[in-house]
């Protein structure tokens, strides 16, 4: 992940009543660090007092000669000074050349840029809590949270920056994208727009920590470094024993045992994770989509999602789904879908991994959507931004839509005997497609060796677009393929899995992948011939089949129904291509292994609990498995 890009949805609903007004502030000494007359901005370091007396450290970059300029605020746990020109630069664009800065449109727009260390991180005072829950609930007994800290920060800024027009926008990616959502809870009157990009919204349903109950154990080092230190010094880095993390995780056995080996029981947040493996009140009360939906809609918001977001793919569409019905005027809630990995909207957008987009899809979005959107609400300039701006892969073009999804799940794509795939159900007697899932030989999510999470290359950041042929040839992966398409198949929404399957064990994971198979020959790029491009894929832990909060063992050898959503997709399967569905029961080591024996808490499964299981997927008969696609007719 962008190790400046992970967050946990947090907070319970505020107690009823208005937020208390912050105390009167005295002028806080500010250090002016610009000493070069040739620089085109001034850089100030300030410590801003919160209502409880704690001071938060912020960097303020003001363009030279600014007058009536709006303020763009980002709150971060990743070192405000490093994200705002820690190394001297003669121009503001150079100072903002890094994570979480859409430098081109920020500089061109003449904004005052403010980046603040959140409570307890780097140069800010106080204690750090991983996405501190909202005050007023049982998870936060104090009177401060990220919402109150944002309110107090904005209040100080509009009173102490005479170059501003008194209007503030907040934006950020990942953990920094969680912060603009928190800003919507009893927002400051000066907050005029919020742009959560790839925000962490629900840590259990489908963002950083779990996906449908399966634990994303490769985040263990992030938890250690983020929670265990204030400023993540090199000496505090998590250490791996092997150059291939496959070996580290397999030798440890369970995620809980790996945590014990690394003394993770010292980390309070790790203990919370292991104590709450199900979708209980701990997670439900912190789901930001639910929290924001319970708030009055006072501030225009643009939710930004990446279609191949390897970290927080669930959150932005989930918030949009619950928030958009509150937008009775039609000009308060916007959504953007881009063909990006996590945070790629501020990076080069010509390709994601091996998939080319025939344009810089990130730069186009910044200039044609983000820039006019910010300018409209912060400067009052006209804009022509659609309610939903979505990139359509396959045709590689941007679309202006009135809402999302563009189509409901309405077309059943059936799994068929003989490993076929089609829109008509199979005829004949009931039949199954079978495989053996062995936890001692799990299916990897990318080819080995597995390296730690990093943004240095595509190994992590673009893994969702990697060729799935590495899995399709395994005997423990079912691969269903359609005939060659003679007409395009367009989907625009969320595919829904309807799986009927049996296992010889008492628990099981089900991984389902919807894939676009390229023709054997691709004229312009021969390396893409036969490429298996994953359009949408996800995992579901079987014990939560009946209830996400109350896990139950599966009845061995009984065909049971499983239903769950895949990530949002906006794609055209072109003529000459084929549609493929893959099914497997492990995705290692990104997700912890299911022992396939029901145990109370998989974090602490013992070696003897891990057993091979025979999996039978129904592919014909009354309960034939299918994926319901949101086909645009």
N, C-alpha and C positions, 0 to 999 in steps of 0.2 A: 504494500500500500504506500501511499505518499507518506510516509511516516510523519508527515504533517497532514494527515488526511484520514483520521479515523475518529469516530465519535460514538457515544452511547446516548440514545434517546433517554431523556431523564425528566423527572418532575411529576408531581401530582397536581391536581387542580388546586388553584389558589382558593383560600377562604373567601367567602363572599365579601363584597365591599371594595371600595377603591383603594389603590395603592397609596400608602402614606407618602406625603411629600418629603423629599430629601431636605436635610438641613441646609441652612445658608452656608455658602462656601466662601472661604477667604482665598485670595489670589495665591496660587501655588507657584513657587519659584520655577521658572522654566529655563532650561539650558539651551542656548542657541549655539549649535555646533557648526553652522556654516561659516567659513572664514574666507571663502574664495568669492570675490566679486563677480567672477565669470559664471558662477553657478546660476541656474535659472530657477532655483527654489531655495527656501529656508527650511532647515531641519531643526526641530525642537524636540527635546526630551522632557516630558512632564510626568508628574505623579499626581493622579486625580483622586481626591478623597471620596470614599463611598459613605453611605449613611451610618455605617457602624465604625467609621474612623479608619478603616483599612484603605491604603492607597494603592491604586493600580497604575502601572507604568505604561505610558503611551508614547508613540512617536508621531509627530505631526509634520507633514510635508506640505508646505504652502508655496504655490507658484509665485515667483516674484511679480509684484504689481497686482496681485489678486484683489478683486473687489466684488462684493456680492456673489461670492463663489459658494456653491453647495459643498457639503462635507460628505465624504464617503468613508464609512467606519467599518473596520473589520476587527473582531475580537478573536484572539487566537491563543492556544497553548503552546505554540511553536516558535516563540521568540520574536517579538515585535521588532526589535532592532535588526535582527538578521533579515526579516522580510521587508525592510524599508531602508536599505542602503547602509548596512553595517560597514561595508567597505565604501570609502568616499567615491562619489561619482559627480561629475560636473553637470549632469542633467537629471531631471526627475525620472525620465524614462529608464535611465540606467539604474537609478536607485531602486526602482520598482521591478527590476528584471529578476523575478524569482517567483516562488510559490504564492499562489492566491492573489496575484495582481494581474488584472487585465490592463497592463501598463499602457497599451496603445490608446485605448479609448478613455482611460483615466486622465492621461496627460493631455490628449486632444480636447477633452471636455473641460479642462481648466479646473478640476476639482481639488479641494483641499483633502489630502489623503491622511487618514488617521488609522493607525494600527496599534492595538492595545493588548498587552499580556493579560490573560484572564487571571482571576484570583488564584494565588498560590503557585504560579508558573513564572519562571525566569525572573524578571525584575519586579514583579508585583508582589505585594505583601499578602498575608493571609494563608489559608490552607487550601490545597487542591483536592477536589472531589471529582472523579470522572463523571462529567456531565451532571453537575450538581442538581439534584431534584428541586422542584419548586418549593418555596417556603409555604407553610400552611398545611402541609401533609405530613404523614408519619415518617417519611424518609428524610425530611430536613427539618429539624427542630429549631433552626436559627431563623432570623428575620431577613436573610439575604440569599439571593440566588443569581443566576445569570440574567434573569429578567430585571431585577432591581439594579444590578450592576450596570446593565446597558442603559437603563433609565437615568441613573446618576451620571454616567459618562456623558450621555447626550446633553443633559442639563448643564454640565460644566462647559462642554464645548461651545454651545450656542451663547453662553454668557462670557466666554473668554477669548473667542476668535472674532475680532472685529472685521476681519476680511470676509467673513461668511455672510450668506443671505439668511441664515437662521434655519435652513432646511437641511435635513440629514437623511442619507440613505445608508442602509447596512447591507453588506453582502459578504459571502465567504463560501468556501468549499469544504465539504466533509464535516469534520468537527467544527471548523469555522463556519460551515453552512448550518449547523445546528443552532449557532448563536443568533442568526437573523430570525429563526423561528421563535426563539425565546424572547426576542425583542417585541414580538407581536402580543405578548401577554401583558396587558395593561400598558400599552406603548406610550412613550413620551409624545406630547403634542407636536414636537419638532420633527419626529420621525415621519417621513413622507413616502418612503418606499422601502421594501425589503426584498432581497434576492437571495434565497437559500439555494445554493448550487450543490448538487449531490449530497444533500444533508443526511446525517444519521438520524433516523426517525424512530424505528422500532428495532431494537437490538436482538429481538428473538424471532420475529416473523421473517425477516429477510435482509437485514443489514449486517453490521460487522460481527456480531458475536455468535449468532445462530442463524440457520435457515431452516424454518419449519422443524425446529427441535434438534437438528444436527449441529454439533458444535464446531465452529471454525477455529480449529486449534492452532493454525499457523499464526494467529494473532497473539500468541502467548508472550513473545518477546516484546511486542508493543506495550502490552499491559505492564510488564516488568519495568520497562524504561520510562513509560509515561507516568505511572503512578508512584514508582519507587524513588524518583528523583525530581528535583525542582527544575533543573536545567539540562538533564540528560547528558552528563559528561561522558566522554569516551570510556572512562574507567568503569562506568556503570552499565555498559552494554551487556545485553544478554549473550551468553556464550553457547555455541552449538558444538557438539562433539564430533560431528561428521560433516564432510563436504556435501553429503547428500542427506537432506532432512528426512527422506524416506527411512533411512536407517535409524536416525535418532528417535523418530516417533514409533517405529515398529518395535525397537528394542525396549522402549519404555513400557509399551503395552497400552495403557489407557492415558488419556489426557491428564487425569488426576495424578497418576504416578509420575508423569513427566514434570508436572508442577511440583510434586514433592521433591524430586531430584534437584530441582532448581530453587528450592526454598520459597516457592510462591505463596505458601501459607502466611508469609509476612505481609502480603499485599491484600488489603481489605477488599478491593474490588474483585480480585481473584476468588476470594472466599465467597463473595456474593454470587458469582457466576456458578460455582460448584454447588452452592446451596439451593439454587433456583434453576434446575435444568428444564422445568416445564414452564408453560406460559401462565404463570400464576399472577397474583395481584402485584407482585414486585415489578414485573414487566408490563403488565397491562396499564398500571397507573403511570408509567413513564413513557408510554407511546405518544409521541408528539403529534401524530395526526389526530388522535382523540382529544388531546389537550387543546390544540389550536381550534378544533371544531367547536369546542365549548366556549370560545372567546368571541366577543363582538368583533365583527370585521371592520376595522377602522383604518387599516393601512393597506394600500395596494401592494400586491405581492406577485413576483414571478418565480415560479418553481422551475428549476433547471435539472433535467435528468439526462444521464448518459445511457444509451441503449446497450452498451457493453461495459457497464460499471462493475468492476470486479470487487468492489467493496460495499457500496451503498446503493444497490440497484432497486431496492424496495421503496425507499422513503418518499421521494418527491411525488411520484404518482399517487401514493397512498394519501398524502396530505391534500393533493388536488381533488381527489375523489370525495373527501369529506368537506372540503372548504368551498368548492365551486358552487354547490347548491345555495350557499349563503350570499353569493354575488348576484343580488337581484338587479343591480344596475348594469351588470355585464362589463364593467371596466375596473374591477378590483382584483380578480384572480386570473393569472396567466400561466401558461405552461410551455416549456420548450423541451423537445427531445432531440438530442444530437447523436451522431454516430461516433461516439467517443468512449474511451476508457474513463476511469475516475479522474475528474479534473482536467480532462483534455481540452475543454472549451477555452482555456487560457494558454494552450500549447499549440504546436503545429497540428493542423487537422487534415492533412492530405491523406493520411492513411491511419488505420488502427491495426497494428500487427501487419499481417500480409494482405489485408483488405484495403484496396485503394478506393477513394471516394470521388475521384475525377475533379477535385477542387480542394481548397483549404476550407473545410467545413466548419472549423472553429473560428477562423478569422471572419468568414462571411457572417456567422451568427453574432459575433461581437459587434460588428459595424452595422448590421441591418436590424438587429433585434435588441441587444443589450444597450448599445449606445443611445438609440432614440427613446428607449423605455426609461432609462435613467434621466435623460434630459427632459422628458415630458413632465415627470413628477417632481423633479428638483429645480427645473428652470422655467417650466411652463411652455416649452416649445411643442408644436404639433407632432404627433407621431402616427405612423401607419403600421402598427404591430398587431398581428392577428391574435385572437384569444389563445390559440394553440399553434405553435410553430414546430413542425416535426420533419425530420429528415427521413426520407423513404429510401432504405437500402434496396439494392437490386437495380432500381432505376437511377439511384444516386442523385436525387433532386429534393429540394426543400418544398414543403407543402404549407399552405395557410389553411388551418382548419377552424371550425367554429366551436369544437369541443372534443373531448376525449373520453372514451374511445370513439374512433370513427365508425366502428362496427362492433356489435356485441358478438360473443361467442355463439356462432350460429351454424357451423358446418362440421359434421363429425368425420374425422379422419380415422378410419378403422385400422387396427393391427390385424393382419390376415395370416392364415396358415401358409407355410412355405416362405415366411418372412416377407410377405408382400404388404402393401399399404395402399389404401384407396378410400374414396368417399362413399362407396357402397358396402354394406355389411357382407360378411362372408356367408355363404350358404352351407348347409349341411350340419352335421352333429357338432356338439361342443368339442373344442380342441384347445390344447395349450402349447406354448413354446417354452422350453425348459432350459435351465442352466444351473450350475452349482456355484454358489458364492462362498468363497473360502477367505475368512478374515486374515489368514496368514499370508495370503497372496492378493492383497487388495488392488483394485483398479486405480491407477494414478490419474490425477487431474491434468497433468502435463507429463511429457516424457521425462524420465530420469536423465541426469541427476536433478533433484529438486533443490533449488537454492532458496535462501531466505527472501522474504518480501523486500523488494527494492524497485526503484524507478530508474535504475541505470540503463536497462534495456527492456525488451518486450516480454521477458520471461514471466514477470508477474503482471505488469500493467495491462498487457494485451492478451492475456492467456485465454480469455473468453472467445477470442476469434481464432484460436489455433486450430489447425487441421485435426479433425476427430478420427482420422484413419488410424491413429495410434491406439484407439480403443476398439474400433469396429472389427478388428481381426482377432480379438480375444474371445476365447470360448465362453467366458463368463459375462459377455456383453451381447444382448440380443440386438440385432440390427435389422430393421424393417425398411424396405425401400419401395417407392412407387415406380410406376412406369415413367418413361421419359415424358415430360409435360409437352403438350401440343398447344397450350394456351396459358397465359400467365395466371397465377394464383396470388391474389393480393390480400394480405392480412394487416389489420390495423387495430390493435387492442391487446387483450390478454388471452393467450391460449390456456385452456383449462384441461387438465389431465383427468381422465376417468379410467382408472386402472382396476381391473379385477384380477387378483393374483393370490396364490397360496405359497406358503413357505413351510418347510419341515421344522423350522425353528419356532421360537416364541416371541421373536422380535425381528425386525428387518428394516433396512433402508431401501428406498426406491429412488433412483436417479433417472430422470426422463429428459431426453434431449431432442429438440426439434431442429433439423439440420437441412441446409440447402446444399445439394450435391452438384458440383459444377460438371459440365460436359467433359468427356475424356480429353478433348482438345479445346484449349482456349486460345484463339488466334493471336492476340496481342501479347499474352504472357503465358508461355508454355508451362511454367512452373505451377500454374493454378489448375492445370488439367486434373479432373477428378477430386478437387479439393472439397473437403467436407466442412462447410462453414456453419457453425452453430448460430442459429437465429435466436433461440431461447432455450435455457435449460436450468433445472433446479433439482433439489433433493427434498425428500420427505421422510421423516422418521416414523415408522409404522405404528409404534406404541401410541401415537397421538391420533390414530384413525378416527376414534369416536369423540375425543375431547382433547384440545390442545393443552388444557390445564390439568387433566387427570389421566395420566398414562395407564394403559392396561396391556397385559400380555396378549399376544395373538394366539388364536387357536391353531395348533399345528395342522398342516395339510388341509386347511379349510380355505376355500376361495372367498376372499373378502374384497370389499370395495374400498378404494382409496381415491379421494378427489382433492386436487390442489392446483393452484394457479402457477403458471410459469411467468417469468418476467414479461413486461410489455414488449410488443414487437410492432414494427412498421416496415414491412418488407414485401417485396414482390419476388416470388419464385418464377423465374423467366422460362419461356419455352426452350426446350433443349436441356433444362435442368431436371433433377429429380428431387423429391422430398424424402427425407429419411427420418426415422425415429430410432433412437438407441435407448435401451433400458439396462441398467446395471444396479448393483447393490452396495457399491463403495465408491468413494471419490477422495482418494488418499494422497497425501496427508493433509490436504486442505481441511477436510472434515474428519472428525474422529471416527474410528471404526465402530460399527454396531456389532456387539459380540454375537448377535443372533440368538442369544439366550436372554430372556427378560430378567433384568436385575433392577433393583429400586433406583439406582443412580449410575448411569453409564460412565460418569467421570471416574468411578472407583471400581469398575469391572475388574475381576481377577483373571489371570491367564487361563484358568480352566473354564471360564465362561465363554470364551471365544471358540465357536464351533462352526464347521461348514454346514451349509443348508442348501437344500434343493428348492429352487424357485420355479413356480409354474405360472405363467402369464396367460390368461384366457384370450384366445385369438379367434374363436368362433363359437356360435351358440347364442343363447339369450343374453349372456353377460359379457359379450365380446368387448374388449378394451378399446378405447378410442381417445383421441385428443379433439376437443371442441375448439375449432379455429375461428377467430373473428374475421371472416372473409368479407371483403368489400365486394358487393354484387355488381 
